[in-house]
């Protein structure tokens, strides 16, 4: 539940995570976290993030809003969608994803804590 007005900025994030071909910044509030992703051309989850997480595909769900660029998401069952600026997606666990083309992907995610 939202109580009082709170404002944070991605210009001074609570956390910055840098990985091959990308970066994620977060701002955290009591009941959730907001992420801003910048994924460079050539980024692919299964190559650039999965080894460090010791997994093949992404085990996390996402509530995703594409601001800019194109990204393909492929589920473990073979379902595939290409997202682009303006698209909103609910992405269940068990997927791979990669940037498409020469443009950086900029995307926003709302991560809600399970309570």
N, C-alpha and C positions, 0 to 999 in steps of 0.2 A: 504494500500500500504506500502511496506517495504521501509524505507528511509535509515537509517544508521544501521551499524552493532551493535547489542545489544546482550549481553550474560548474562544469569542468571543461577543459579544452584539450584537444589532441595536440595542441602546440606544447603542452607540458603534461604529457600522459603519466598515468600511474605506473605503466609498464611498457617497455618497448622490446619486442622480440625480433631479432634479425636472423634470417636464414638464407640459404642459397636462393638467389633470384627473387628476394622479397623481404617485406617487413610488415609487422603488425604492431599497432599501438592500441593500448586500452586505457579507458577511464572506468573506474569502479565506483559503484554505489552499493548500498546495503543489500539490495535484492537482485543485483545483476551487474553485468559488465557490458560495455559497448566497445566494439573493436573497429578500427579502421585499417584495412589491408591495402597494401600497394604491392602488386605482383608484377614482376618484370616480364617482358616477352621471353618465352622459353621456360617459364616456371611450370613445374608439374609436381603435384603433391607426392605421388608415389616415389619420385626421385629426390625431391628437394626437402621433404619433411618426414616422410614415412620412416626412413632408416633411423633417425634420431628418436622417433617415437616407438621404434621396434614393432612396427605394424606394416602391412602391405597397403591397406586402404584406410581412409580416414574413419576413425571409430566414433566421431562426434556428430551430433545433429547440428544443423545451422539454420538460422532465420536470417536470410541474406538479402541485401539490397545492393544491386550493381549501380555504381555511380558512373563508371566510364570503362571502356574496353570491352573485350569479349572473353568468355571463359566457358569451356565445355566441362560438364559434369557427367560422369558415367557411373551408374550404380553397379553393384556386384552382379545384378541380374541382367546386365547389358543395356538397360534403359539409358538413353543419352539425350541430353538437352544442351543447347548452347545459349548461354545467358549474355545479355548485353545491357548497356546503360539504360536504366529505367526499369529493369526487370526485378521482381521480388520473387524469392524462391524459398520454399521449405525443403531442406535437403536432409534426408534421414542418414543415419550412420551407414557405413559400408559403401563408400564411393571413392573414386579418384577424380581429379580435376586438373585442368591445365589451361594456360592462357592460349588465345588464338590470335594470330597475326602479330604485327609489330608494335602494337599499342599496349601501354601499361594498363593493367586492371586496377581500378580503384573501387573498393567495395566496403560496405558497412554491415556489421553484424550486431544483433542484440542477443546476448547470452543471458538467459534467465535462470537463476538458481532454483534447483528443485527444493521445495519445502513441504 
